C-alpha cells in the first residue's frame, strides 16, 4: 500500500478485464439499519458475506471492497476496478440507502462498466 503512493503499478488492460469478468454479474443484498450503520448480507454466485458502513456512499464502496476481497482481486487492481468497473445501485436503491426512515430493504447491483 505504502509503495503505491510513490510507484504506480503497471496495469495490464487484458488482466484487468479478466479480473472484472471473474466477478459475478449480479449481487443480491439484504440490508438493515442498525443504529448509525447500514449492515448488508450479500449473495454473489451462492457465496454469502457481510459488510457495513455509516453512509450510503460508503456502503456501496464497502460492498465492492468485500466483493473484490472474496474474489481475490490483487491490490494493484483494486483502485482501477473501484473507479472504472464496479457494482452500483440504481437511483431508487440509492435513495432508499440515503433515507434514514427506511430501516431495511432488498436490492441488487448489476456489474457495470464505467468508462475510463
Secondary structure, DSSP 8 states (H G I E B T S, - for coil): -THHHHS-----HHHHHHHHHHS-SEEEEEEEEETTEEEEEEEETTEEEEEEESSHHHHHHHHHHHHHHHTT--HHHHHHHHHHEEEE--HHHHHHHH-TT--EEEEEEEEEE---
